[in-house]
Amino acid sequence: MGQKNEVLRVIAREPRKYLEKLDIDFKLLQEIRIRAEAPLMLVYQGQEYCVAKNGTLCHGIDNPLMISRQDVKETMERISNYSMYAFEEELKQGFITIQGGHRVGVAGKIVLEKEQVKNLRYISFINIRLAHQVLGCGDKVLPYLVDGDSIYHTLIISPPRCGKTTLLRDLIRQLSNGGKGRRGINVGVVDERSELGACYQGKPQNDLGYRTDILDCCPKKEGMMMLVRSMSPKVIAVDEIGFREDVEALEYVMNCGVKILATVHGRSMEEIRKKPILGALVRERVFQRYVLLSSQEIGRVEAIFDERGTYLAYPSVMEERGEEK
């Protein structure tokens, strides 16, 4: 089943008719926003558009296709295969992963029990984030991160929607599989939001390599400690660190001799240095490599730094190395 069919099959019949008519490349489609009594909206090639009633994309909201509450209800029924109860645990986290690894975020009325989220009702907002795996996107980055048969503790810094998770996926895959005289190593992945492996019914929809073990929908702190105790990883990979408990778990993992490959939201090294928790890690030189992605071009590496914040590579240098290969 192709990516287009994987996504369109879970969307209500009426909006699906218009999406099927769109002359777009679904490989470049990032999000589909379905909100009750609001326009059908897409994020395509990093830009936000409305879907017009004539079956085209438009920047304004003149004559857009409006989503009804019935459209939202029907879409959720399709997503859950007409059994919302079966996805109760996933809904507590605010998302469901569908076939193909696409993540469906939902919002509505939260039902609390003892200050914990028990359920989600009256769902009125749906965000379908399409999974995109770009095999080989880490080719030019990896040589700067490798330390013999292991890697340096590495932090990928990126603004939202600029490719940090996509880059992290490919680095995990390459470290796990090995290649070009480099042996593959055991990688443990804590996939808290089911975005890295994008497991569907327990099976990863993304290729994270042969030697990779995944804890799906598991909090980062608990997951990192569980992997160290049970799976003997050489590297542990996590997406979007930032909370104090994340940092405590990172330090525990590092003290056990396991390397860390992580991402964080940010636009510059200076911004990371100013963050209360992460700034301390930078000053103490805990991470040995920093990979900064551009905020202007999705997936473009702005620079790579060592533990002192010294430039190791600019984009032009990396492009030259790529041409020589």
Backbone bond lengths (Angstrom), bond angles and torsions (degrees), N, CA, C in turn:
res aa  C-N    CA-C-N  psi(-1)  N-CA   C-N-CA  omega(-1)  CA-C   N-CA-C  phi
1 M - - - 1.463 - - 1.527 109.38 -
2 G 1.341 117.78 125.46 1.452 121.34 -179.39 1.512 112.04 -72.60
3 Q 1.332 114.55 164.24 1.457 120.25 -178.08 1.527 112.17 -58.18
4 K 1.319 117.04 -41.05 1.458 121.07 -179.62 1.524 110.63 -60.84
5 N 1.324 117.23 -46.83 1.461 120.70 -179.21 1.521 111.84 -68.18
6 E 1.359 117.09 -35.78 1.465 120.50 178.86 1.514 111.00 -58.16
7 V 1.317 116.11 -38.70 1.463 121.02 -176.85 1.524 111.65 -83.22
8 L 1.329 117.20 -48.98 1.461 120.45 -174.26 1.523 113.04 -64.89
9 R 1.321 117.71 -28.55 1.464 119.69 -176.96 1.525 112.65 -66.32
10 V 1.357 118.16 -20.45 1.463 119.88 -179.29 1.526 112.41 -96.89
11 I 1.320 117.68 0.18 1.464 121.23 -178.38 1.525 109.97 -95.95
12 A 1.307 116.35 142.72 1.466 122.20 -178.24 1.533 111.20 -54.63
13 R 1.320 114.76 151.84 1.466 121.15 -171.70 1.524 113.37 -56.29
14 E 1.325 118.71 -43.80 1.466 121.06 -174.18 1.527 112.18 -66.27
15 P 1.342 120.32 -55.66 1.473 118.30 177.65 1.526 112.95 -66.10
16 R 1.328 117.03 -27.50 1.465 119.48 179.62 1.531 110.78 -62.23
17 K 1.332 117.99 -35.87 1.461 121.31 -179.77 1.526 111.30 -58.38
18 Y 1.335 115.89 -39.25 1.461 120.23 -178.94 1.528 111.05 -76.19
19 L 1.323 117.29 -37.39 1.466 120.51 179.30 1.529 111.04 -66.23
20 E 1.329 116.62 -34.32 1.464 120.18 179.07 1.526 111.94 -66.42
21 K 1.340 116.66 -27.05 1.461 120.80 -178.03 1.523 113.11 -83.13
22 L 1.326 117.40 -16.43 1.462 120.32 -175.19 1.521 111.63 -64.29
23 D 1.313 115.89 135.14 1.459 121.91 177.73 1.531 108.51 -91.49
24 I 1.339 116.36 74.32 1.458 121.70 -178.51 1.534 109.40 -134.60
25 D 1.319 115.05 160.72 1.454 121.69 175.37 1.530 108.11 -93.41
26 F 1.317 117.26 111.80 1.457 120.53 -176.54 1.532 112.37 -64.87
27 K 1.318 117.68 -15.66 1.459 119.92 175.57 1.523 111.44 -70.29
28 L 1.332 116.40 -18.56 1.461 121.20 -179.96 1.527 112.26 -104.39
29 L 1.336 116.47 0.84 1.454 121.65 178.81 1.523 109.60 -84.71
30 Q 1.330 116.72 128.04 1.456 121.28 -175.30 1.527 113.66 -103.09
31 E 1.329 117.38 -42.95 1.464 119.96 -177.31 1.521 111.11 -142.46
32 I 1.334 115.41 150.04 1.458 123.30 169.22 1.519 106.77 -123.91
33 R 1.328 116.87 118.62 1.463 122.48 -177.54 1.528 109.80 -103.40
34 I 1.323 115.34 118.74 1.461 121.95 -179.30 1.531 107.47 -118.78
35 R 1.335 115.74 108.15 1.464 121.62 -178.30 1.528 109.18 -123.42
36 A 1.318 116.27 135.36 1.465 120.25 -179.37 1.527 110.24 -61.18
37 E 1.337 115.28 131.45 1.463 123.33 177.11 1.525 112.14 58.89
38 A 1.326 116.04 37.74 1.462 122.55 177.99 1.528 108.47 -143.82
39 P 1.338 118.25 163.98 1.475 120.14 -179.35 1.522 112.44 -65.63
40 L 1.330 115.96 148.45 1.462 121.87 171.52 1.525 107.13 -73.72
41 M 1.339 117.12 124.21 1.459 120.94 -173.99 1.528 110.61 -126.69
42 L 1.332 115.01 149.20 1.461 122.16 178.90 1.521 109.48 -127.54
43 V 1.344 115.43 152.15 1.462 121.04 164.97 1.527 105.29 -110.45
44 Y 1.336 114.91 113.74 1.468 121.71 -174.05 1.521 108.98 -127.82
45 Q 1.325 116.50 121.16 1.461 122.45 -177.74 1.530 111.61 53.88
46 G 1.328 115.56 37.75 1.459 120.76 176.66 1.515 114.74 82.79
47 Q 1.337 118.12 -1.05 1.465 121.80 -179.70 1.528 110.35 -113.75
48 E 1.333 115.87 146.41 1.467 120.83 179.55 1.529 110.51 -93.37
49 Y 1.328 115.64 134.12 1.456 121.44 179.94 1.525 110.20 -134.01
50 C 1.328 115.49 154.66 1.463 121.51 165.50 1.534 108.04 -96.29
51 V 1.319 115.21 153.61 1.462 120.13 173.58 1.526 107.30 -94.95
52 A 1.330 116.01 119.64 1.459 120.82 -178.73 1.524 110.65 -83.30
53 K 1.317 116.16 160.56 1.460 120.43 -178.35 1.530 112.73 -67.83
54 N 1.341 116.82 -17.25 1.464 118.92 177.86 1.531 112.03 -87.03
55 G 1.349 116.13 7.82 1.453 120.38 175.66 1.513 114.70 81.99
56 T 1.334 117.49 24.83 1.463 121.79 177.82 1.532 109.23 -122.54
57 L 1.327 115.56 171.58 1.460 121.44 175.42 1.518 109.23 -95.65
58 C 1.330 116.02 143.01 1.463 120.03 177.36 1.523 109.23 -142.01
59 H 1.331 116.67 152.14 1.460 120.94 -179.45 1.524 111.65 -81.02
60 G 1.326 116.58 -33.01 1.457 119.79 -179.44 1.515 111.49 -85.42
61 I 1.307 115.46 -175.08 1.464 119.75 178.66 1.531 110.48 -116.93
62 D 1.338 115.80 30.89 1.460 120.70 175.56 1.521 109.80 -79.50
63 N 1.311 115.67 123.69 1.463 122.09 178.17 1.521 113.36 52.88
64 P 1.353 118.19 46.47 1.472 119.37 179.88 1.527 110.95 -81.63
65 L 1.311 115.85 164.00 1.452 121.19 172.17 1.519 107.71 -75.97
66 M 1.323 117.38 122.12 1.460 122.08 -178.60 1.530 109.96 -94.30
67 I 1.315 115.35 140.72 1.457 122.29 178.49 1.524 109.73 -92.68
68 S 1.316 116.01 130.67 1.470 120.46 177.89 1.530 110.11 -92.81
69 R 1.317 115.77 165.30 1.467 119.56 175.50 1.528 111.14 -62.87
70 Q 1.329 115.92 -33.18 1.464 119.28 177.22 1.525 110.97 -65.34
71 D 1.345 117.27 -35.99 1.466 120.69 176.76 1.524 110.82 -61.37
72 V 1.328 115.86 -42.79 1.474 120.24 179.07 1.524 109.95 -64.64
73 K 1.330 116.35 -45.42 1.469 121.24 -179.41 1.531 110.93 -60.77
74 E 1.339 115.98 -46.28 1.464 119.72 -179.51 1.525 111.54 -65.11
75 T 1.329 117.06 -38.93 1.467 120.58 178.44 1.519 110.91 -62.43
76 M 1.326 117.92 -44.27 1.465 120.76 178.86 1.521 111.29 -64.73
77 E 1.317 117.11 -36.06 1.463 119.95 177.16 1.527 110.71 -64.06
78 R 1.318 116.73 -40.40 1.462 120.40 178.90 1.525 111.12 -68.66
79 I 1.320 116.32 -41.23 1.464 121.02 -179.85 1.525 110.56 -61.23
80 S 1.323 116.71 -41.80 1.464 121.37 -176.72 1.519 112.99 -91.48
81 N 1.333 117.06 6.42 1.460 121.61 -177.55 1.525 110.72 55.67
82 Y 1.332 115.17 39.23 1.461 124.67 176.72 1.534 112.38 62.19
83 S 1.327 116.14 30.12 1.467 120.77 176.59 1.522 109.64 -144.32
84 M 1.324 116.51 76.75 1.461 121.33 -178.88 1.524 111.09 -60.64
85 Y 1.309 116.99 -32.20 1.462 120.48 -178.80 1.525 111.06 -59.63
86 A 1.333 116.82 -36.04 1.461 120.62 -178.03 1.528 112.03 -65.45
87 F 1.334 116.87 -19.44 1.465 120.83 -177.97 1.532 112.09 -109.52
88 E 1.316 116.55 21.52 1.461 120.61 -176.66 1.526 112.17 -59.20
89 E 1.332 116.56 -42.37 1.468 119.88 -179.10 1.533 110.88 -65.67
90 E 1.337 117.13 -42.18 1.455 120.16 178.67 1.524 111.44 -64.04
91 L 1.330 116.32 -39.44 1.458 120.07 -178.29 1.526 111.97 -64.13
92 K 1.325 117.10 -28.19 1.462 120.05 175.86 1.525 111.04 -61.10
93 Q 1.341 115.58 -29.29 1.458 120.51 179.57 1.538 111.62 -86.04
94 G 1.336 115.70 -10.77 1.455 119.04 177.58 1.513 115.23 91.24
95 F 1.336 117.95 9.50 1.459 119.14 178.91 1.526 110.57 -156.59
96 I 1.328 114.83 160.29 1.464 123.84 174.05 1.522 107.39 -130.02
97 T 1.328 117.60 136.85 1.463 121.27 175.95 1.528 108.72 -97.48
98 I 1.316 116.50 128.60 1.455 120.86 -178.32 1.531 109.63 -106.58
99 Q 1.327 116.21 172.65 1.457 121.34 -179.22 1.522 110.13 -55.72
100 G 1.332 115.29 135.67 1.455 120.73 -175.67 1.516 112.32 98.88
101 G 1.349 116.06 -8.25 1.459 120.81 179.09 1.508 114.48 83.96
102 H 1.329 118.29 9.86 1.457 121.20 179.52 1.531 109.37 -75.82
103 R 1.339 116.26 135.84 1.453 120.33 -175.34 1.519 110.24 -102.14
104 V 1.321 115.95 127.59 1.456 121.92 -179.87 1.519 108.65 -105.96
105 G 1.320 116.86 107.23 1.454 121.89 175.80 1.521 109.88 -85.19
106 V 1.318 116.84 142.10 1.469 120.90 -178.40 1.525 110.02 -132.35
107 A 1.329 115.21 153.27 1.465 120.90 176.34 1.526 108.70 -145.94
108 G 1.311 114.78 151.50 1.462 121.59 -178.66 1.514 109.24 175.15
109 K 1.317 117.60 -145.26 1.466 121.66 -179.60 1.530 110.41 -85.29
110 I 1.313 115.58 122.73 1.460 121.79 179.33 1.534 110.20 -85.37
111 V 1.320 115.27 133.91 1.471 121.20 174.86 1.528 107.44 -104.87
112 L 1.328 116.21 118.73 1.464 121.81 -178.33 1.526 111.84 -100.72
113 E 1.315 114.83 148.21 1.465 121.66 172.61 1.528 107.73 -142.23
114 K 1.320 116.66 115.14 1.468 122.29 -176.75 1.528 110.86 54.64
115 E 1.345 114.81 45.46 1.461 123.31 176.72 1.530 113.18 64.74
116 Q 1.328 117.28 15.49 1.452 122.44 175.73 1.531 109.56 -116.35
117 V 1.326 116.50 145.90 1.469 119.97 178.04 1.523 109.24 -68.39
118 K 1.326 115.79 119.43 1.462 120.90 179.75 1.521 111.52 -96.89
119 N 1.319 115.78 -38.60 1.467 118.95 -175.67 1.527 109.08 -161.59
120 L 1.330 114.65 172.94 1.458 122.00 177.55 1.515 107.77 -131.52
121 R 1.329 116.06 122.86 1.462 120.85 -178.03 1.528 110.15 -122.29
122 Y 1.335 114.51 169.71 1.467 121.10 178.00 1.527 110.58 48.63
123 I 1.333 115.90 49.79 1.466 120.30 179.72 1.525 109.38 -63.91
124 S 1.329 115.50 123.12 1.462 121.24 -177.26 1.518 113.05 -124.35
125 F 1.334 116.63 -5.53 1.457 120.56 -174.14 1.529 109.27 -136.29
126 I 1.318 116.28 126.68 1.465 122.16 -177.83 1.524 108.70 -130.49
127 N 1.319 116.45 133.05 1.460 121.62 175.92 1.523 108.38 -126.47
128 I 1.319 116.50 109.01 1.464 121.40 178.25 1.524 108.19 -92.11
129 R 1.329 116.73 112.24 1.458 121.82 178.72 1.525 108.42 -100.28
130 L 1.310 115.94 115.66 1.457 120.75 -175.85 1.528 110.72 -75.89
131 A 1.321 115.17 134.31 1.465 120.92 179.11 1.522 109.31 -79.44
132 H 1.318 115.46 129.92 1.465 120.49 177.95 1.522 108.47 -128.95
133 Q 1.316 116.80 117.74 1.452 120.50 175.80 1.521 108.11 -108.08
134 V 1.337 115.46 124.43 1.467 120.86 -179.40 1.521 107.68 -111.61
135 L 1.321 115.66 93.03 1.457 120.47 -178.48 1.527 110.15 -66.03
136 G 1.331 115.59 129.03 1.459 120.09 178.68 1.505 114.99 94.80
137 C 1.346 117.89 -3.32 1.472 119.00 -178.21 1.524 112.23 -67.93
138 G 1.335 117.28 -15.26 1.461 120.50 178.27 1.515 114.09 -95.41
139 D 1.336 117.57 5.35 1.470 121.41 -174.44 1.527 113.19 -55.58
140 K 1.352 116.53 -45.98 1.461 119.92 -175.38 1.526 112.68 -81.26
141 V 1.323 116.15 -18.61 1.463 120.47 -177.94 1.528 111.36 -85.16
142 L 1.323 116.87 -41.84 1.459 121.75 -170.91 1.531 114.42 -54.33
143 P 1.347 120.30 -41.17 1.467 118.71 -179.02 1.525 114.24 -56.77
144 Y 1.327 117.26 -26.91 1.463 120.78 179.64 1.530 112.56 -80.80
145 L 1.327 116.14 -12.07 1.471 120.61 -175.31 1.516 112.70 -105.57
146 V 1.324 117.21 -12.98 1.464 121.30 -173.77 1.525 110.87 -82.16
147 D 1.326 114.72 136.32 1.465 122.25 177.79 1.529 107.06 -127.56
148 G 1.351 116.74 87.04 1.463 120.11 -175.14 1.516 110.64 64.49
149 D 1.327 116.35 -123.55 1.460 121.11 178.01 1.526 111.90 -90.40
150 S 1.308 116.82 4.96 1.462 120.78 -179.95 1.531 108.38 -124.16
151 I 1.340 116.74 -165.06 1.458 120.81 176.44 1.523 109.00 -133.33
152 Y 1.308 114.96 167.32 1.461 120.60 172.96 1.535 109.22 -81.47
153 H 1.342 116.56 151.39 1.462 119.73 170.47 1.528 107.25 -58.57
154 T 1.336 117.00 121.00 1.466 120.94 -169.67 1.519 111.77 -127.72
155 L 1.343 115.74 137.40 1.462 122.42 175.85 1.524 108.75 -122.02
156 I 1.332 116.44 123.20 1.467 122.58 176.67 1.522 108.10 -94.65
157 I 1.328 116.57 123.66 1.470 122.49 -176.88 1.523 108.47 -109.70
158 S 1.337 116.20 129.79 1.458 118.77 -176.21 1.525 110.50 -160.06
159 P 1.336 117.82 144.29 1.461 120.26 168.23 1.526 109.55 -67.40
160 P 1.329 118.01 163.63 1.473 119.89 176.78 1.526 111.57 -57.88
161 R 1.337 115.56 144.87 1.469 123.48 175.07 1.531 113.13 63.80
162 C 1.312 117.57 28.62 1.468 119.13 -179.22 1.517 112.72 -115.86
163 G 1.346 118.21 8.78 1.453 120.05 168.90 1.508 117.40 105.72
164 K 1.339 118.38 10.08 1.473 118.72 -176.27 1.521 111.98 -66.82
165 T 1.336 117.55 -40.49 1.468 120.19 -179.57 1.518 110.68 -68.92
166 T 1.330 116.95 -37.88 1.463 121.04 177.99 1.531 110.39 -63.50
167 L 1.338 116.56 -43.32 1.464 120.27 177.99 1.524 110.69 -65.10
168 L 1.327 116.62 -42.94 1.466 120.48 179.79 1.523 110.84 -59.70
169 R 1.328 117.87 -43.24 1.468 121.59 178.75 1.531 111.00 -55.96
170 D 1.332 115.70 -47.29 1.465 118.27 -175.00 1.522 111.40 -70.76
171 L 1.322 117.88 -35.32 1.464 119.82 176.91 1.528 110.39 -64.63
172 I 1.334 116.83 -40.08 1.470 120.54 176.24 1.527 109.94 -59.32
173 R 1.321 115.91 -47.91 1.470 120.96 -178.35 1.530 111.28 -59.51
174 Q 1.332 116.22 -46.05 1.462 119.58 -177.21 1.519 112.37 -69.12
175 L 1.333 117.39 -38.73 1.467 119.84 177.16 1.524 110.34 -65.36
176 S 1.313 116.63 -39.63 1.458 121.73 -178.51 1.526 111.97 -67.01
177 N 1.322 116.40 -45.13 1.466 120.55 -176.25 1.520 113.14 -81.11
178 G 1.333 116.97 -29.91 1.460 120.17 -173.72 1.516 110.64 76.00
179 G 1.345 115.13 179.39 1.459 119.20 178.67 1.511 111.62 153.98
180 K 1.345 116.28 157.93 1.465 123.35 178.05 1.521 111.67 51.37
181 G 1.327 116.15 51.75 1.453 121.11 178.14 1.514 114.50 78.93
182 R 1.321 116.80 5.64 1.458 121.05 -179.67 1.522 109.18 -110.98
183 R 1.324 116.24 125.54 1.465 120.60 -178.76 1.528 110.94 -73.32
184 G 1.320 115.43 145.94 1.451 120.00 174.59 1.511 111.31 -71.73
185 I 1.332 116.52 150.75 1.468 121.37 -178.66 1.525 110.23 -130.24
186 N 1.339 116.27 158.93 1.461 121.46 177.85 1.526 110.02 -72.69
187 V 1.320 115.24 125.92 1.462 121.22 179.59 1.523 108.87 -119.58
188 G 1.321 117.04 128.96 1.457 122.09 174.20 1.517 109.38 -102.33
189 V 1.322 117.41 132.81 1.472 122.25 -178.09 1.521 109.86 -119.53
190 V 1.320 116.15 124.82 1.463 120.92 171.72 1.522 106.47 -98.73
191 D 1.322 115.93 103.87 1.466 122.06 -173.43 1.519 109.03 -101.15
192 E 1.316 115.98 74.49 1.468 120.99 -172.16 1.518 113.06 -59.24
193 R 1.331 117.04 -38.80 1.467 120.60 -176.89 1.527 112.44 -108.56
194 S 1.326 115.89 15.51 1.463 121.56 176.54 1.529 112.75 56.38
195 E 1.338 116.16 38.83 1.466 120.34 -179.46 1.521 112.76 -105.45
196 L 1.319 117.85 -26.41 1.463 119.68 -176.37 1.527 110.53 -78.40
197 G 1.325 117.18 -63.12 1.455 120.50 176.66 1.510 112.30 -81.78
198 A 1.360 116.13 -24.71 1.465 121.69 -178.45 1.530 110.68 50.79
199 C 1.330 115.52 57.14 1.465 119.60 -176.84 1.524 111.44 -68.28
200 Y 1.309 115.49 135.33 1.466 122.85 174.51 1.512 107.29 -123.70
201 Q 1.347 115.80 116.71 1.461 122.43 -175.24 1.531 110.89 53.92
202 G 1.338 114.99 40.89 1.456 121.54 175.01 1.513 115.91 85.57
203 K 1.338 117.76 -7.31 1.469 120.97 -177.44 1.524 110.01 -107.75
204 P 1.360 118.22 125.69 1.469 120.21 177.80 1.523 110.97 -61.10
205 Q 1.330 116.10 133.51 1.457 120.71 177.40 1.530 111.00 -90.75
206 N 1.346 115.75 -18.10 1.458 121.14 175.63 1.521 109.92 -102.96
207 D 1.307 116.37 150.32 1.461 122.30 179.47 1.527 109.30 -84.62
208 L 1.335 116.78 106.05 1.460 121.44 178.32 1.525 111.90 -107.65
209 G 1.326 117.75 11.38 1.461 120.61 175.05 1.512 113.80 100.29
210 Y 1.345 114.46 164.05 1.463 121.55 -174.59 1.532 113.22 -76.55
211 R 1.317 117.13 -25.96 1.460 120.35 -174.41 1.527 111.81 -108.03
212 T 1.321 116.62 30.21 1.458 121.55 -176.74 1.521 111.21 -108.70
213 D 1.333 115.61 132.71 1.461 122.90 176.40 1.528 108.16 -114.29
214 I 1.337 116.11 132.88 1.467 120.96 -171.73 1.526 111.16 -119.39
215 L 1.333 115.56 131.69 1.461 121.76 167.40 1.521 106.48 -102.81
216 D 1.319 116.50 107.50 1.460 122.22 -174.07 1.527 110.73 -88.83
217 C 1.351 115.91 137.77 1.466 122.75 177.64 1.537 111.73 56.48
218 C 1.312 115.79 38.40 1.468 120.93 -177.79 1.525 109.37 -114.01
219 P 1.332 118.98 133.98 1.469 120.76 176.24 1.528 110.60 -55.90
220 K 1.321 116.10 144.03 1.468 120.45 -173.45 1.525 112.75 -60.65
221 K 1.318 117.58 -46.12 1.462 120.22 -176.25 1.524 110.98 -59.48
222 E 1.323 117.22 -53.50 1.460 121.08 -179.16 1.522 110.90 -64.43
223 G 1.332 116.13 -39.91 1.454 120.34 -176.45 1.518 112.98 -65.34
224 M 1.320 117.28 -43.76 1.467 119.79 -179.83 1.523 111.22 -61.29
225 M 1.324 116.37 -42.45 1.464 120.07 -179.72 1.524 111.08 -68.50
226 M 1.329 117.16 -38.54 1.459 120.56 178.22 1.518 111.59 -62.73
227 L 1.322 117.10 -42.76 1.461 120.72 -179.12 1.523 111.86 -64.35
228 V 1.328 116.81 -41.98 1.467 120.29 179.01 1.529 110.28 -60.44
229 R 1.316 116.52 -41.54 1.463 120.84 -176.18 1.518 113.19 -75.41
230 S 1.331 116.87 -28.53 1.466 118.22 -169.07 1.521 116.33 -115.22
231 M 1.348 118.81 -26.67 1.462 119.76 -169.53 1.527 114.85 -117.36
232 S 1.319 118.54 -1.64 1.472 123.56 177.84 1.529 113.05 49.22
233 P 1.317 118.21 54.46 1.464 119.37 179.55 1.528 111.94 -77.00
234 K 1.319 116.22 152.18 1.463 121.77 170.25 1.530 110.23 -88.11
235 V 1.341 114.82 -28.33 1.463 121.98 179.79 1.515 108.49 -135.58
236 I 1.335 116.47 140.69 1.461 120.98 170.61 1.521 107.72 -118.62
237 A 1.330 115.90 130.08 1.464 122.37 -178.36 1.524 110.18 -113.34
238 V 1.331 116.19 133.13 1.465 122.04 178.40 1.526 108.98 -139.24
239 D 1.316 115.43 151.56 1.462 121.74 -178.60 1.523 109.76 -107.88
240 E 1.326 116.65 134.09 1.458 124.18 171.62 1.530 113.89 60.45
241 I 1.321 116.10 72.15 1.460 121.27 172.96 1.526 108.94 -82.61
242 G 1.319 117.01 169.78 1.465 119.10 178.55 1.513 114.80 162.16
243 F 1.337 116.89 -28.23 1.456 119.58 -179.67 1.523 110.64 -84.82
244 R 1.313 116.16 157.25 1.463 121.05 -177.74 1.523 111.57 -58.93
245 E 1.339 116.72 -39.81 1.465 118.71 -179.85 1.532 111.80 -65.95
246 D 1.351 116.49 -29.91 1.465 119.54 175.19 1.524 110.63 -63.01
247 V 1.321 115.37 -45.48 1.461 121.00 -177.99 1.526 110.68 -65.79
248 E 1.329 117.24 -39.39 1.467 120.29 177.78 1.524 110.67 -61.37
249 A 1.338 116.16 -40.85 1.464 120.10 178.71 1.526 110.85 -68.22
250 L 1.339 117.30 -39.01 1.457 120.70 177.27 1.527 111.04 -58.71
251 E 1.323 115.92 -45.22 1.467 120.04 -179.19 1.528 110.75 -64.09
252 Y 1.324 116.94 -37.90 1.467 121.03 177.59 1.538 109.62 -62.23
253 V 1.327 116.54 -46.00 1.460 121.86 -178.81 1.528 110.60 -62.74
254 M 1.330 116.33 -45.31 1.458 120.50 -179.19 1.530 111.40 -63.18
255 N 1.318 115.99 -38.75 1.466 120.07 178.85 1.530 112.23 -66.88
256 C 1.339 115.63 -19.40 1.469 120.39 177.22 1.534 111.56 -88.58
257 G 1.320 117.05 3.82 1.454 120.85 177.82 1.516 114.83 84.75
258 V 1.332 116.97 12.99 1.468 121.66 -179.87 1.523 108.81 -97.16
259 K 1.323 117.13 136.96 1.460 122.00 179.08 1.531 110.31 -81.33
260 I 1.327 115.57 151.89 1.464 121.96 -177.56 1.522 110.67 -115.12
261 L 1.330 115.54 135.33 1.454 123.78 172.94 1.530 106.05 -127.33
262 A 1.343 116.63 110.89 1.462 120.00 -171.05 1.524 111.09 -138.65
263 T 1.341 115.65 165.83 1.466 121.32 175.59 1.519 109.61 -125.70
264 V 1.336 114.77 160.84 1.462 120.98 176.89 1.527 108.40 -153.31
265 H 1.323 116.25 149.42 1.467 120.42 174.73 1.528 109.77 -74.06
266 G 1.325 116.08 133.97 1.456 120.46 177.51 1.512 110.37 175.56
267 R 1.340 116.09 159.32 1.464 120.92 -179.11 1.526 112.91 -112.22
268 S 1.328 117.03 -10.23 1.456 120.11 -178.69 1.517 109.55 -164.37
269 M 1.333 115.99 165.17 1.460 121.00 174.15 1.522 110.15 -63.55
270 E 1.339 115.90 -36.11 1.456 119.92 -179.52 1.519 111.31 -62.00
271 E 1.338 115.89 -39.98 1.464 119.67 179.01 1.524 111.11 -64.52
272 I 1.323 117.26 -39.44 1.464 120.81 179.56 1.525 110.05 -67.40
273 R 1.324 116.91 -39.73 1.466 120.38 179.08 1.518 112.16 -61.19
274 K 1.326 117.23 -30.28 1.469 121.68 -176.82 1.529 112.78 -83.07
275 K 1.325 117.74 -12.55 1.463 119.84 179.54 1.527 108.88 -75.05
276 P 1.334 117.69 131.85 1.470 120.67 -172.80 1.525 114.51 -54.42
277 I 1.325 117.10 -45.93 1.469 120.17 -174.58 1.523 110.83 -83.70
278 L 1.330 117.15 -49.89 1.455 120.34 -177.03 1.525 111.91 -70.93
279 G 1.338 116.29 -30.52 1.459 119.67 179.72 1.519 112.17 -58.63
280 A 1.325 116.04 -36.89 1.469 119.98 178.71 1.526 110.89 -64.56
281 L 1.343 117.46 -37.72 1.459 120.63 178.56 1.525 111.16 -65.30
282 V 1.345 115.91 -37.15 1.466 119.72 178.74 1.528 109.91 -66.90
283 R 1.328 116.51 -46.24 1.465 119.89 -178.63 1.530 111.98 -63.67
284 E 1.320 115.76 -34.39 1.469 119.91 179.85 1.527 112.72 -85.21
285 R 1.332 116.15 0.79 1.470 122.83 178.12 1.528 112.25 56.38
286 V 1.323 114.53 42.51 1.470 120.02 178.93 1.526 110.19 -68.70
287 F 1.336 116.41 -46.60 1.467 120.11 176.74 1.521 109.00 -84.32
288 Q 1.333 115.38 142.19 1.465 121.32 -177.27 1.525 112.88 -100.97
289 R 1.328 116.01 -16.83 1.458 121.73 177.32 1.529 109.47 -140.96
290 Y 1.341 114.98 141.77 1.460 122.56 174.58 1.521 108.00 -127.06
291 V 1.336 116.11 128.83 1.464 121.52 177.85 1.527 107.09 -112.99
292 L 1.332 116.45 115.57 1.459 121.41 -177.46 1.521 109.93 -103.19
293 L 1.350 116.32 122.65 1.463 121.01 178.34 1.524 110.73 -94.66
294 S 1.306 115.39 151.47 1.458 121.95 -178.15 1.526 111.67 -71.61
295 S 1.324 116.18 146.17 1.468 120.94 173.80 1.528 110.88 -90.18
296 Q 1.332 117.00 -6.10 1.458 121.21 -175.97 1.524 113.22 -100.32
297 E 1.330 116.23 -27.96 1.465 120.10 -176.03 1.527 109.05 -136.43
298 I 1.319 117.38 119.56 1.462 122.20 -175.99 1.519 111.01 -58.51
299 G 1.340 115.49 127.01 1.453 121.14 174.93 1.517 115.45 83.84
300 R 1.322 118.36 -5.08 1.466 120.18 -178.61 1.525 110.48 -82.18
301 V 1.326 116.44 130.74 1.463 121.61 178.32 1.521 109.06 -81.96
302 E 1.317 115.56 120.87 1.462 121.13 179.19 1.524 111.25 -76.82
303 A 1.328 116.01 -44.11 1.468 120.87 179.84 1.520 109.23 -170.31
304 I 1.342 115.09 162.43 1.463 122.37 173.13 1.527 107.33 -124.04
305 F 1.338 116.82 133.19 1.458 122.64 -177.56 1.524 110.16 -119.12
306 D 1.342 116.29 155.75 1.460 119.84 170.96 1.518 109.94 -92.17
307 E 1.340 117.50 -171.30 1.466 120.97 -174.33 1.526 113.20 -64.96
308 R 1.335 117.65 -21.28 1.462 121.54 179.63 1.522 111.90 -89.15
309 G 1.322 117.03 -3.58 1.459 120.43 -175.93 1.514 112.80 85.00
310 T 1.345 116.67 14.83 1.458 121.72 178.84 1.524 110.12 -84.12
311 Y 1.336 115.93 137.49 1.457 119.68 179.78 1.525 111.01 -65.19
312 L 1.321 115.74 129.82 1.463 121.41 172.45 1.518 111.00 -101.50
313 A 1.349 116.24 -30.39 1.461 119.55 -177.54 1.519 110.79 -160.28
314 Y 1.329 115.25 143.49 1.458 123.88 170.29 1.528 107.73 -106.48
315 P 1.319 117.49 166.22 1.473 118.90 179.04 1.522 113.40 -55.79
316 S 1.352 116.81 -40.30 1.466 119.74 -177.38 1.525 111.02 -62.19
317 V 1.346 116.61 -38.69 1.455 120.40 179.12 1.523 110.46 -64.85
318 M 1.346 115.65 -42.75 1.459 120.28 -178.73 1.525 110.85 -66.56
319 E 1.334 117.00 -36.68 1.460 120.47 179.98 1.525 110.32 -67.37
320 E 1.337 116.52 -38.55 1.449 119.82 178.27 1.528 110.73 -63.93
321 R 1.340 116.52 -41.57 1.461 119.97 178.36 1.518 110.04 -62.85
322 G 1.327 116.27 -38.07 1.452 119.53 179.52 1.522 112.12 -65.84
323 E 1.344 116.61 -38.20 1.467 120.27 -179.86 1.527 110.63 -68.00
324 E 1.326 116.14 -37.09 1.452 119.38 -178.93 1.520 112.09 -65.84
325 K 1.359 115.24 -32.01 1.459 119.86 179.77 1.518 109.89 -72.37
